[in-house]
Amino acid sequence: MEKISRTASLLSIIGAVLILINGALIAFAGAPIIISVYPASSIGELQGFWGRVAFGIRYLVEGSWAPLWLFLAVINLLSAVMLYIRPRAQEYWGYFVLFFSLFSIPIGGGFAIGLVLSILGSTTAIQWPKSFGETFMGKLLRAARLDSTLYDLIGKDPQHLKSGVFVIIFINLLSGLGIGLYTYNALFIKSPPSLDILSRILLQGETFVDISVLGTPASYIGIAIIKWVILSLILYLVGARIAGADAQLGKVAGTVAFAYAPIGFQVFMPLFIPSENFLIGWPLILIFLTDLWMVIALIFGTKRNLEMPTTKTIGVVLLSGSIYWLFNYMFLIPTLKIPGIQFSIQPVELILLLFSASTVLATLLGVFTKPEKLQ
């Protein structure tokens, strides 16, 4: 108990200190904290690579707002300290830390790191007496770092399938919010109504928010449930019916859900906004890296749960992913009109060529060769 309380309180205190420092710097400067790599004089003639990172939302941190955010940051720190002093009431103080740390979002969330640490610490305290690794956030981090013990438990404990539903909802809430905010502000940069709007985003760190932005995570959550079921079903059929693995649909679905954990890092997409030349390249890089991370996690988890050789597991995930991607690209996206960043591949013959190549590669990796005992 003492070790668990110490971990939760330490994370919460560090996060609260960062939030307080973030708020104090903004109050002292009277404006959001902006880190940029371009001169203010270049706003009308932006050339080459540049970008800005903004901590704090303009018009919500200046003037009379500053004392309020500082007061909330101090309350958050005191709650984190109480979490350390009163470990027997850690669930109670954990809710306080979680609640007040969320109020740090308008001032930058303790340079983003503080908010993350506070959420990790508070949720650990709230879910006591579970160890940090057994909490919801702890499991997400374990899934992202390819913890073999977690993926082994997914196949043995049916409760992880229920947890998988919440994982899909939470991860796509983060992803949808990040992509929604980024694309909304990217439209202003690509076609600015005026240089004033461009200056407010790029030089003054303002982030424009509209009610439509909230529709993106809502859409992502609903669509993600459908895509999760489809991908799980395809992976199960390929793994069990074609590759001959001893698979269960619930086990596969749980593995797929937790493999989505890296996608949650897309919530940080709006922090960095580059020049128009790199406006599309930056999110594509982040999406590519998080998707690749997810695929690696899926391969790792599938190997642990279906107990197949690594090469065959790669083939199963490759073939399943190709079928899923083809179905998603040809039917789901056009039908559901999924918001956010989409990829367009032309002509159609190229899509079929890529699918055929993945099928041939999956064959070479032994997907269509069943174990001897099943032949």
JOGIWO-V706566 format. One record per residue. N is the residue number from 1. RES is the residue in three letters. PHI is phi in radians with two decimals (NA if undefined). PSI is psi in radians with two decimals (999 if undefined). Layout:
# JOGIWO-V706566
n=N res=RES phi=PHI psi=PSI
n=N res=RES phi=PHI psi=PSI
This chain:
# JOGIWO-V706566
n=1 res=MET phi=NA psi=-0.77
n=2 res=GLU phi=-1.09 psi=-0.71
n=3 res=LYS phi=-1.15 psi=-0.73
n=4 res=ILE phi=-1.13 psi=-0.78
n=5 res=SER phi=-1.11 psi=-0.71
n=6 res=ARG phi=-1.10 psi=-0.73
n=7 res=THR phi=-1.10 psi=-0.83
n=8 res=ALA phi=-1.10 psi=-0.80
n=9 res=SER phi=-1.22 psi=-0.66
n=10 res=LEU phi=-1.12 psi=-0.79
n=11 res=LEU phi=-1.07 psi=-0.73
n=12 res=SER phi=-1.17 psi=-0.71
n=13 res=ILE phi=-1.17 psi=-0.78
n=14 res=ILE phi=-1.06 psi=-0.79
n=15 res=GLY phi=-1.08 psi=-0.74
n=16 res=ALA phi=-1.16 psi=-0.66
n=17 res=VAL phi=-1.12 psi=-0.75
n=18 res=LEU phi=-1.11 psi=-0.68
n=19 res=ILE phi=-1.13 psi=-0.72
n=20 res=LEU phi=-1.15 psi=-0.73
n=21 res=ILE phi=-1.10 psi=-0.77
n=22 res=ASN phi=-1.00 psi=-0.83
n=23 res=GLY phi=-1.16 psi=-0.68
n=24 res=ALA phi=-1.14 psi=-0.72
n=25 res=LEU phi=-1.12 psi=-0.69
n=26 res=ILE phi=-1.19 psi=-0.72
n=27 res=ALA phi=-1.11 psi=-0.67
n=28 res=PHE phi=-1.19 psi=-0.72
n=29 res=ALA phi=-1.42 psi=-0.42
n=30 res=GLY phi=1.27 psi=0.39
n=31 res=ALA phi=-2.86 psi=2.86
n=32 res=PRO phi=-1.04 psi=2.70
n=33 res=ILE phi=-1.47 psi=2.10
n=34 res=ILE phi=-2.13 psi=2.19
n=35 res=ILE phi=-1.93 psi=2.00
n=36 res=SER phi=-2.27 psi=2.79
n=37 res=VAL phi=-2.13 psi=0.59
n=38 res=TYR phi=-2.58 psi=2.63
n=39 res=PRO phi=-1.36 psi=2.60
n=40 res=ALA phi=-1.05 psi=-0.51
n=41 res=SER phi=-1.24 psi=-0.17
n=42 res=SER phi=-1.64 psi=0.15
n=43 res=ILE phi=-1.02 psi=-0.56
n=44 res=GLY phi=-1.60 psi=-0.20
n=45 res=GLU phi=-2.38 psi=1.09
n=46 res=LEU phi=-1.34 psi=2.13
n=47 res=GLN phi=-2.24 psi=2.61
n=48 res=GLY phi=1.20 psi=-2.80
n=49 res=PHE phi=-1.61 psi=2.28
n=50 res=TRP phi=-2.71 psi=2.98
n=51 res=GLY phi=-3.08 psi=3.00
n=52 res=ARG phi=-2.47 psi=2.58
n=53 res=VAL phi=-2.08 psi=2.24
n=54 res=ALA phi=-2.10 psi=2.30
n=55 res=PHE phi=-2.02 psi=1.93
n=56 res=GLY phi=2.03 psi=2.54
n=57 res=ILE phi=-1.82 psi=2.09
n=58 res=ARG phi=-1.03 psi=2.52
n=59 res=TYR phi=1.34 psi=-0.09
n=60 res=LEU phi=-2.01 psi=-0.02
n=61 res=VAL phi=-2.14 psi=-0.21
n=62 res=GLU phi=-1.54 psi=2.89
n=63 res=GLY phi=1.03 psi=-2.25
n=64 res=SER phi=-1.22 psi=-0.24
n=65 res=TRP phi=-1.27 psi=-0.57
n=66 res=ALA phi=-0.97 psi=-0.84
n=67 res=PRO phi=-1.05 psi=-0.61
n=68 res=LEU phi=-1.10 psi=-0.83
n=69 res=TRP phi=-1.17 psi=-0.62
n=70 res=LEU phi=-1.15 psi=-0.71
n=71 res=PHE phi=-1.08 psi=-0.79
n=72 res=LEU phi=-1.14 psi=-0.62
n=73 res=ALA phi=-1.17 psi=-0.65
n=74 res=VAL phi=-1.17 psi=-0.75
n=75 res=ILE phi=-1.05 psi=-0.69
n=76 res=ASN phi=-1.10 psi=-0.75
n=77 res=LEU phi=-1.15 psi=-0.75
n=78 res=LEU phi=-1.08 psi=-0.67
n=79 res=SER phi=-1.13 psi=-0.69
n=80 res=ALA phi=-1.15 psi=-0.67
n=81 res=VAL phi=-1.15 psi=-0.71
n=82 res=MET phi=-1.12 psi=-0.55
n=83 res=LEU phi=-1.08 psi=-0.58
n=84 res=TYR phi=-1.38 psi=-0.70
n=85 res=ILE phi=-1.32 psi=-0.66
n=86 res=ARG phi=-2.00 psi=1.24
n=87 res=PRO phi=-1.10 psi=-0.43
n=88 res=ARG phi=-1.26 psi=-0.32
n=89 res=ALA phi=-1.95 psi=0.53
n=90 res=GLN phi=-1.16 psi=-0.52
n=91 res=GLU phi=-1.12 psi=-0.74
n=92 res=TYR phi=-1.07 psi=-0.88
n=93 res=TRP phi=-1.27 psi=-0.45
n=94 res=GLY phi=-1.07 psi=-0.70
n=95 res=TYR phi=-1.14 psi=-0.65
n=96 res=PHE phi=-1.09 psi=-0.83
n=97 res=VAL phi=-1.07 psi=-0.79
n=98 res=LEU phi=-1.07 psi=-0.78
n=99 res=PHE phi=-1.11 psi=-0.88
n=100 res=PHE phi=-1.33 psi=-0.47
n=101 res=SER phi=-1.19 psi=-0.56
n=102 res=LEU phi=-1.15 psi=-0.46
n=103 res=PHE phi=-1.29 psi=-0.06
n=104 res=SER phi=-1.50 psi=-0.11
n=105 res=ILE phi=-1.00 psi=-0.79
n=106 res=PRO phi=-1.07 psi=-0.42
n=107 res=ILE phi=-1.79 psi=0.22
n=108 res=GLY phi=1.83 psi=-0.03
n=109 res=GLY phi=1.07 psi=0.68
n=110 res=GLY phi=1.06 psi=0.84
n=111 res=PHE phi=1.03 psi=0.56
n=112 res=ALA phi=1.25 psi=-0.70
n=113 res=ILE phi=-1.14 psi=-0.71
n=114 res=GLY phi=-1.07 psi=-0.74
n=115 res=LEU phi=-1.11 psi=-0.76
n=116 res=VAL phi=-1.06 psi=-0.82
n=117 res=LEU phi=-1.12 psi=-0.70
n=118 res=SER phi=-1.12 psi=-0.70
n=119 res=ILE phi=-1.17 psi=-0.74
n=120 res=LEU phi=-1.09 psi=-0.80
n=121 res=GLY phi=-1.16 psi=-0.79
n=122 res=SER phi=-1.19 psi=-0.72
n=123 res=THR phi=-1.19 psi=-0.54
n=124 res=THR phi=-1.13 psi=-0.75
n=125 res=ALA phi=-1.16 psi=-0.71
n=126 res=ILE phi=-1.12 psi=-0.62
n=127 res=GLN phi=-1.63 psi=0.26
n=128 res=TRP phi=-0.99 psi=2.49
n=129 res=PRO phi=-1.63 psi=0.35
n=130 res=LYS phi=-1.17 psi=2.54
n=131 res=SER phi=-1.24 psi=2.88
n=132 res=PHE phi=-1.00 psi=-0.70
n=133 res=GLY phi=-1.18 psi=-0.31
n=134 res=GLU phi=-1.71 psi=-0.08
n=135 res=THR phi=-1.34 psi=2.94
n=136 res=PHE phi=-1.05 psi=-0.88
n=137 res=MET phi=-1.18 psi=-0.62
n=138 res=GLY phi=-1.10 psi=-0.70
n=139 res=LYS phi=-1.17 psi=-0.63
n=140 res=LEU phi=-1.09 psi=-0.76
n=141 res=LEU phi=-1.15 psi=-0.68
n=142 res=ARG phi=-1.13 psi=-0.69
n=143 res=ALA phi=-1.13 psi=-0.69
n=144 res=ALA phi=-1.18 psi=-0.60
n=145 res=ARG phi=-1.65 psi=0.29
n=146 res=LEU phi=1.05 psi=0.91
n=147 res=ASP phi=-1.32 psi=1.99
n=148 res=SER phi=-1.12 psi=-0.60
n=149 res=THR phi=-1.08 psi=-0.72
n=150 res=LEU phi=-1.11 psi=-0.84
n=151 res=TYR phi=-1.17 psi=-0.49
n=152 res=ASP phi=-1.18 psi=-0.70
n=153 res=LEU phi=-1.19 psi=-0.54
n=154 res=ILE phi=-1.03 psi=-0.65
n=155 res=GLY phi=-1.34 psi=-0.31
n=156 res=LYS phi=-1.80 psi=-0.51
n=157 res=ASP phi=-1.90 psi=1.96
n=158 res=PRO phi=-1.12 psi=-0.28
n=159 res=GLN phi=-1.12 psi=-0.42
n=160 res=HIS phi=-1.20 psi=-0.40
n=161 res=LEU phi=-1.19 psi=-0.71
n=162 res=LYS phi=-1.15 psi=-0.71
n=163 res=SER phi=-1.10 psi=-0.55
n=164 res=GLY phi=-1.04 psi=-0.60
n=165 res=VAL phi=-1.09 psi=-0.79
n=166 res=PHE phi=-1.20 psi=-0.57
n=167 res=VAL phi=-1.09 psi=-0.84
n=168 res=ILE phi=-1.05 psi=-0.76
n=169 res=ILE phi=-1.12 psi=-0.85
n=170 res=PHE phi=-1.15 psi=-0.82
n=171 res=ILE phi=-1.10 psi=-0.74
n=172 res=ASN phi=-1.34 psi=-0.39
n=173 res=LEU phi=-1.14 psi=-0.79
n=174 res=LEU phi=-1.13 psi=-0.85
n=175 res=SER phi=-1.08 psi=-0.80
n=176 res=GLY phi=-1.11 psi=-0.66
n=177 res=LEU phi=-1.17 psi=-0.76
n=178 res=GLY phi=-1.13 psi=-0.83
n=179 res=ILE phi=-1.19 psi=-0.68
n=180 res=GLY phi=-1.08 psi=-0.81
n=181 res=LEU phi=-1.14 psi=-0.72
n=182 res=TYR phi=-1.16 psi=-0.87
n=183 res=THR phi=-1.12 psi=-0.61
n=184 res=TYR phi=-1.12 psi=-0.77
n=185 res=ASN phi=-1.33 psi=-0.50
n=186 res=ALA phi=-1.12 psi=-0.59
n=187 res=LEU phi=-1.12 psi=-0.63
n=188 res=PHE phi=-1.18 psi=-0.58
n=189 res=ILE phi=-1.33 psi=-0.70
n=190 res=LYS phi=-1.24 psi=-0.64
n=191 res=SER phi=-2.34 psi=1.24
n=192 res=PRO phi=-1.20 psi=2.32
n=193 res=PRO phi=-1.08 psi=-0.50
n=194 res=SER phi=-2.81 psi=2.88
n=195 res=LEU phi=-1.15 psi=-0.42
n=196 res=ASP phi=-1.13 psi=-0.75
n=197 res=ILE phi=-1.12 psi=-0.75
n=198 res=LEU phi=-1.09 psi=-0.73
n=199 res=SER phi=-1.15 psi=-0.69
n=200 res=ARG phi=-1.12 psi=-0.61
n=201 res=ILE phi=-1.37 psi=-0.85
n=202 res=LEU phi=-1.49 psi=-0.63
n=203 res=LEU phi=-1.75 psi=-0.59
n=204 res=GLN phi=-1.78 psi=-0.01
n=205 res=GLY phi=1.29 psi=0.31
n=206 res=GLU phi=-1.32 psi=2.45
n=207 res=THR phi=-2.06 psi=2.02
n=208 res=PHE phi=-1.37 psi=2.37
n=209 res=VAL phi=-2.25 psi=2.39
n=210 res=ASP phi=-2.34 psi=2.77
n=211 res=ILE phi=-1.03 psi=-0.47
n=212 res=SER phi=-1.16 psi=-0.45
n=213 res=VAL phi=-1.09 psi=-0.64
n=214 res=LEU phi=-1.22 psi=-0.34
n=215 res=GLY phi=-1.24 psi=-0.44
n=216 res=THR phi=-1.13 psi=-0.92
n=217 res=PRO phi=-1.10 psi=-0.60
n=218 res=ALA phi=-1.10 psi=-0.75
n=219 res=SER phi=-1.16 psi=-0.72
n=220 res=TYR phi=-1.07 psi=-0.69
n=221 res=ILE phi=-1.13 psi=-0.85
n=222 res=GLY phi=-1.09 psi=-0.78
n=223 res=ILE phi=-1.22 psi=-0.61
n=224 res=ALA phi=-1.10 psi=-0.65
n=225 res=ILE phi=-1.07 psi=-0.75
n=226 res=ILE phi=-1.12 psi=-0.81
n=227 res=LYS phi=-1.15 psi=-0.62
n=228 res=TRP phi=-1.09 psi=-0.80
n=229 res=VAL phi=-1.10 psi=-0.75
n=230 res=ILE phi=-1.14 psi=-0.83
n=231 res=LEU phi=-1.11 psi=-0.71
n=232 res=SER phi=-1.10 psi=-0.74
n=233 res=LEU phi=-1.15 psi=-0.74
n=234 res=ILE phi=-1.14 psi=-0.79
n=235 res=LEU phi=-1.11 psi=-0.66
n=236 res=TYR phi=-1.15 psi=-0.80
n=237 res=LEU phi=-1.14 psi=-0.74
n=238 res=VAL phi=-1.17 psi=-0.78
n=239 res=GLY phi=-1.21 psi=-0.75
n=240 res=ALA phi=-1.54 psi=-0.81
n=241 res=ARG phi=-1.48 psi=-0.63
n=242 res=ILE phi=-1.65 psi=-0.89
n=243 res=ALA phi=-1.42 psi=-0.28
n=244 res=GLY phi=1.39 psi=0.41
n=245 res=ALA phi=-1.39 psi=2.71
n=246 res=ASP phi=-1.46 psi=1.42
n=247 res=ALA phi=-1.94 psi=2.64
n=248 res=GLN phi=-2.17 psi=2.44
n=249 res=LEU phi=-1.05 psi=-0.72
n=250 res=GLY phi=-1.10 psi=-0.68
n=251 res=LYS phi=-1.14 psi=-0.74
n=252 res=VAL phi=-1.16 psi=-0.75
n=253 res=ALA phi=-1.10 psi=-0.69
n=254 res=GLY phi=-1.12 psi=-0.71
n=255 res=THR phi=-1.11 psi=-0.78
n=256 res=VAL phi=-1.07 psi=-0.75
n=257 res=ALA phi=-1.06 psi=-0.85
n=258 res=PHE phi=-1.26 psi=-0.44
n=259 res=ALA phi=-1.18 psi=-0.31
n=260 res=TYR phi=-1.28 psi=-0.15
n=261 res=ALA phi=-0.87 psi=-0.79
n=262 res=PRO phi=-1.07 psi=-0.40
n=263 res=ILE phi=-1.08 psi=-0.45
n=264 res=GLY phi=-1.07 psi=-0.38
n=265 res=PHE phi=-1.19 psi=-0.19
n=266 res=GLN phi=-1.20 psi=-0.18
n=267 res=VAL phi=-1.13 psi=-0.39
n=268 res=PHE phi=-1.47 psi=0.04
n=269 res=MET phi=-1.00 psi=-0.71
n=270 res=PRO phi=-1.25 psi=-0.20
n=271 res=LEU phi=-1.10 psi=-0.66
n=272 res=PHE phi=-1.96 psi=2.16
n=273 res=ILE phi=-2.17 psi=2.00
n=274 res=PRO phi=-1.62 psi=-3.05
n=275 res=SER phi=-1.18 psi=2.93
n=276 res=GLU phi=-1.06 psi=-0.60
n=277 res=ASN phi=-1.09 psi=-0.47
n=278 res=PHE phi=-2.00 psi=0.17
n=279 res=LEU phi=-1.10 psi=-0.62
n=280 res=ILE phi=-1.56 psi=-0.58
n=281 res=GLY phi=-1.10 psi=-0.70
n=282 res=TRP phi=-1.06 psi=-0.92
n=283 res=PRO phi=-1.14 psi=-0.56
n=284 res=LEU phi=-1.11 psi=-0.67
n=285 res=ILE phi=-1.12 psi=-0.82
n=286 res=LEU phi=-1.13 psi=-0.75
n=287 res=ILE phi=-1.13 psi=-0.73
n=288 res=PHE phi=-1.08 psi=-0.79
n=289 res=LEU phi=-1.15 psi=-0.77
n=290 res=THR phi=-1.21 psi=-0.65
n=291 res=ASP phi=-1.15 psi=-0.72
n=292 res=LEU phi=-1.10 psi=-0.72
n=293 res=TRP phi=-1.05 psi=-0.74
n=294 res=MET phi=-1.10 psi=-0.74
n=295 res=VAL phi=-1.09 psi=-0.74
n=296 res=ILE phi=-1.08 psi=-0.74
n=297 res=ALA phi=-1.11 psi=-0.67
n=298 res=LEU phi=-1.16 psi=-0.72
n=299 res=ILE phi=-1.10 psi=-0.78
n=300 res=PHE phi=-1.10 psi=-0.84
n=301 res=GLY phi=-1.15 psi=-0.68
n=302 res=THR phi=-1.14 psi=-0.70
n=303 res=LYS phi=-1.08 psi=-0.72
n=304 res=ARG phi=-1.20 psi=-0.67
n=305 res=ASN phi=-1.55 psi=-0.56
n=306 res=LEU phi=-1.67 psi=-0.14
n=307 res=GLU phi=0.92 psi=0.98
n=308 res=MET phi=-2.05 psi=2.79
n=309 res=PRO phi=-1.07 psi=2.71
n=310 res=THR phi=-1.04 psi=-0.79
n=311 res=THR phi=-1.10 psi=-0.72
n=312 res=LYS phi=-1.21 psi=-0.63
n=313 res=THR phi=-1.09 psi=-0.75
n=314 res=ILE phi=-1.05 psi=-0.73
n=315 res=GLY phi=-1.11 psi=-0.73
n=316 res=VAL phi=-1.11 psi=-0.80
n=317 res=VAL phi=-1.17 psi=-0.66
n=318 res=LEU phi=-1.10 psi=-0.84
n=319 res=LEU phi=-1.17 psi=-0.76
n=320 res=SER phi=-1.09 psi=-0.77
n=321 res=GLY phi=-1.12 psi=-0.62
n=322 res=SER phi=-1.18 psi=-0.76
n=323 res=ILE phi=-1.11 psi=-0.78
n=324 res=TYR phi=-1.11 psi=-0.78
n=325 res=TRP phi=-1.09 psi=-0.73
n=326 res=LEU phi=-1.10 psi=-0.77
n=327 res=PHE phi=-1.14 psi=-0.72
n=328 res=ASN phi=-1.16 psi=-0.77
n=329 res=TYR phi=-1.27 psi=-0.68
n=330 res=MET phi=-1.49 psi=-0.49
n=331 res=PHE phi=-2.16 psi=-0.91
n=332 res=LEU phi=-1.12 psi=-0.90
n=333 res=ILE phi=-1.07 psi=-0.85
n=334 res=PRO phi=-1.13 psi=-0.60
n=335 res=THR phi=-1.34 psi=-0.83
n=336 res=LEU phi=-1.54 psi=-0.19
n=337 res=LYS phi=0.90 psi=1.04
n=338 res=ILE phi=-1.12 psi=2.23
n=339 res=PRO phi=-1.32 psi=2.97
n=340 res=GLY phi=1.78 psi=-2.75
n=341 res=ILE phi=-1.52 psi=2.17
n=342 res=GLN phi=-2.15 psi=2.67
n=343 res=PHE phi=-1.83 psi=2.45
n=344 res=SER phi=-2.09 psi=2.16
n=345 res=ILE phi=-2.06 psi=2.14
n=346 res=GLN phi=-2.31 psi=2.59
n=347 res=PRO phi=-1.42 psi=-3.14
n=348 res=VAL phi=-1.09 psi=-0.55
n=349 res=GLU phi=-1.04 psi=-0.57
n=350 res=LEU phi=-1.17 psi=-0.65
n=351 res=ILE phi=-1.09 psi=-0.80
n=352 res=LEU phi=-1.15 psi=-0.60
n=353 res=LEU phi=-1.15 psi=-0.75
n=354 res=LEU phi=-1.11 psi=-0.70
n=355 res=PHE phi=-1.14 psi=-0.73
n=356 res=SER phi=-1.11 psi=-0.72
n=357 res=ALA phi=-1.10 psi=-0.72
n=358 res=SER phi=-1.16 psi=-0.60
n=359 res=THR phi=-1.17 psi=-0.75
n=360 res=VAL phi=-1.09 psi=-0.76
n=361 res=LEU phi=-1.13 psi=-0.70
n=362 res=ALA phi=-1.09 psi=-0.63
n=363 res=THR phi=-1.13 psi=-0.76
n=364 res=LEU phi=-1.13 psi=-0.47
n=365 res=LEU phi=-1.47 psi=0.02
n=366 res=GLY phi=1.58 psi=0.33
n=367 res=VAL phi=-1.12 psi=-0.65
n=368 res=PHE phi=-1.55 psi=0.12
n=369 res=THR phi=-1.80 psi=1.95
n=370 res=LYS phi=-1.44 psi=2.73
n=371 res=PRO phi=-0.99 psi=2.63
n=372 res=GLU phi=-1.00 psi=-0.62
n=373 res=LYS phi=-1.18 psi=-0.31
n=374 res=LEU phi=-1.75 psi=-0.15
n=375 res=GLN phi=-1.43 psi=999
